[in-house]
Amino acid sequence: MKAVEDLSVKLFADGADKAMMLEMYRLPYIQGFTTNPTLMRKAGIADYEEFGRDILKSIPDRPISLEVFADEFDDMERQARKIATWGENVYVKIPVTNTRREPALDLICKLSRAGVKLNVTALLTLDQVRDVSAPLGGGAPSYVSVFAGRIADTGRDPVPLMAAAVEIVSSYSDMELIWASPRELLNIFQADAMGCHIITATSDILKKLSLVGKNLHDYSLETVQMFFQDAQKSNFVV
């Protein structure tokens, strides 16, 4: 098993809690950050622009993805162009479709050709990977985010799909594939083994990196001790 520092896949932290992001920023192996409106709502963000500008100023030297939140493509474009001015390290997240299942391909092409760095998000199929890669190719640096964890939630194995997605994306320059929404630490090593460029994970998963290579006999004993101690604290009797 590889040590964390030997991984080829880049680790991005996923979240919108500033304290957590700054904690992750202090770790040299965290090479970027991603957010989305759902994570911002969970973190209690009330002023989108204030948060975006502040976090880009606080973390100026690693890529940070901030997502548009409109549903009409004209409004998405306006938001994307504005967000892109907030920092050199910002990638603007554009959903693969709007809520009416209308593809965002024309907008993706327009923004990428205009020099806006994009993170095209919420992809779950290979057709979507092929469709968005073409308009991104030859444009500004970009990410393609495939939600492998959501694929796994449907009972499908995401590994073959992600391996095929790596081949598609790797044929374009300045484009990287993100394994998004991982469900367990093992996914980091799966992404690394297949040559995926980036995996983005919540702090709950990233904090488990301290367990990598842990002796399983010791881990077994610690588990037994935990059960015993919690039973004692609960004053259980039979």
N, C-alpha and C positions, 0 to 999 in steps of 0.2 A: 504494500500500500504506500502511495506517495505521501510525503509530508506536505503540509499546506503550502510551504514556500516553494515546493517543486511543481505545483500544479501549473499547467499551461492555460487552462481556462481562467478568464478574469472574473473575480468576484465583485459583484455590485450589491450594495445594500438597498433593500426595498422598504420604503417607509416615508412618513412625513412628520415624525416627531423630531424637532430640532435637536433636543438633548441626545436622543439616540443616534441621530445622524452624525453629530459631532463626536460621539463616543466611537462610532465606526470609523470616522475620518482619522482618528489617531492610530488606527491599525494600518500598517503599511500594505497589507495584502488586500485591503478594500480599495478597488481601483475606480469606483464610480458609484452613482446613486440613481435610483428611479423612484418616482412617485406617481400617484394618480388621484383623481378626485375622491374616490372612495377612501383611500388612505388619509387624505387630507381631512375629510369629514370625521373619520375616526379619531384623528389627532386634535380635532377641535379648531381647525384653521377657519377663521372667519374672513380674513382679507387675503385673497389669492395673490394679488400682486405684491403686497407687503411681504408675505411669506417667501414668494419666489425670489424677489430681489435680495432679501436678507440672506437666504440660504446660499444663493450664488455668490454673494459677497463673503460669506463665512467659509465657503468651500470653493475657492476660486480656481483650483488647479486639477480638478477631477470632473469628468463629465456628469451632469445632472439632467435627468429627463423630467420635463414638466409638460403636462398634458392639456390640450385644448378641452373645452367643456361645452362647446356649442354643438348643435345638431344639423344646422344648415351649413353647407360648404363655404358660402361667402363669409359667414361669421367665423367659421374655423380658420379660414385664411387670414382674416383680420387679426384674430387672436394669435395665430402662429407667428405672424410677422412681428407683432408687438413683443411677444415672449422672447423671440429670437434676439431682440435688442438688449435684453437684460444682462447678458454675459456671454463671453466667448466660449464658455464651457457648457452652454445650455443646448440640449437636444429637445426639440419640440415633438411631443407624442401626438400622433394622429391615428385615430382608430381606423381599422381596415374598412369599415363601413359606418354609415350613420345608423340611427335606430330604425330606419325603414329598410335596412339591408341594401341601401344604395352604395356601391363601391366608391371609395375615396381616391381612386387611381389618378384621375385628372388633377385633383388638388395635390396629391403626392408628387406627381411629375412637375407641376408648376412651381411648387415650393422648393423642391430639390434643385431644379434648374436655376432658381433664383438665389441659391447659396444657403438656404436654410437647412441646418442639420436636423435630420428627422429620426424619430424612433416610431416606426409603424407598429401599432400594438393591437392586441386581442386576436391574433391569428391562431387558428386551430387546425387548419388543413394544409396539405401540400399545394393544392390549387391556389390557395391564398398566398403562399410563399412565392410561387411562380409569378402570380399576377402582380404582386407589389415589387418584386425584385427588378423587373424590367423597367418600370418608370423611375426607380431609384438609381439604376445603373448609369454611371457617367455623371451623376450629379454630385451634390455635397456629401460628405461622410454621413453614413446612416446606420441605423440598427433595425433589424427585423425581429420582433418579439413574438415567439411562439409560446403559447401558454401550455406547456407540457403537463403541468400539474392538473389543469382542468381536463386535458385529454385523459389522464390517468383516472380522474374522478368518474369518467364514464365507463370504466372497466377495460379501456384500451391500453395497450402497452405503447407509451410514447417514444420509446427508444428507436425503433425502426423509422418512425416518421422524422424524428429529430436528426437521425443520421442522414436521411435523404435530404432534409432541409439544409444541412451543412454543405452538401455537394452543390446544391442550387446556389446558395448565397456565396460560397467561396469562389464561384466563377466570375464574380464581380469585384472590382477594386473598391476600396473605401466603404465596404459594406460588411457588417458583422451580425451573426446570428445570436440572439439572446434566448437561452432556456429560461422561460419565465414561470413564475408560480410553482417552484419546486415544493414537494410535500415532505421531503426528508433529506437528511444530510447526504445519504447515498447518491442522490441525484447529482451532487457536485462532482463526484468521481465518475459517474456515468457520462456526464457532459464532457468532462476532461478526456475520457477514454475515446470518445467519438470525434474529438477535435472541435467541439462547439466553442465559439469564441468567448462567450460571456454567459454567466448564470447570475441571475439576480434573486436574492433571498431575503426574507425578513430577518431581523436581529435574533429572533427565537431560534431559527435554524443556524445562523452564522455563529451564535454563541456555543453551539455544540461542536465546533471545530476543535475545542480543547479535548474532546473525547477521541479524536482520531488516533488509532493505534493503541487504544487503551487495552490492558490485559483483561480478557473476558472473564477469567476466573475471579479477578479482583472486582470486576463490575457486577458479577453474580453475587458475591458476598455483600457488596454495598447495597444491592437491591433487597437481599434478605434482611440486612440491618435496618433499612428504611421501613420495611413492613413491620418489623418488631417494634421499632421506636414509635411509630405512629399508633400501633395498637396499645402500647404502654401509655402514651399521652391521652388516648381516648378512654382509658380505664375500662377497657372491655373485660367482661367476665362471661363465663358460660357455666 
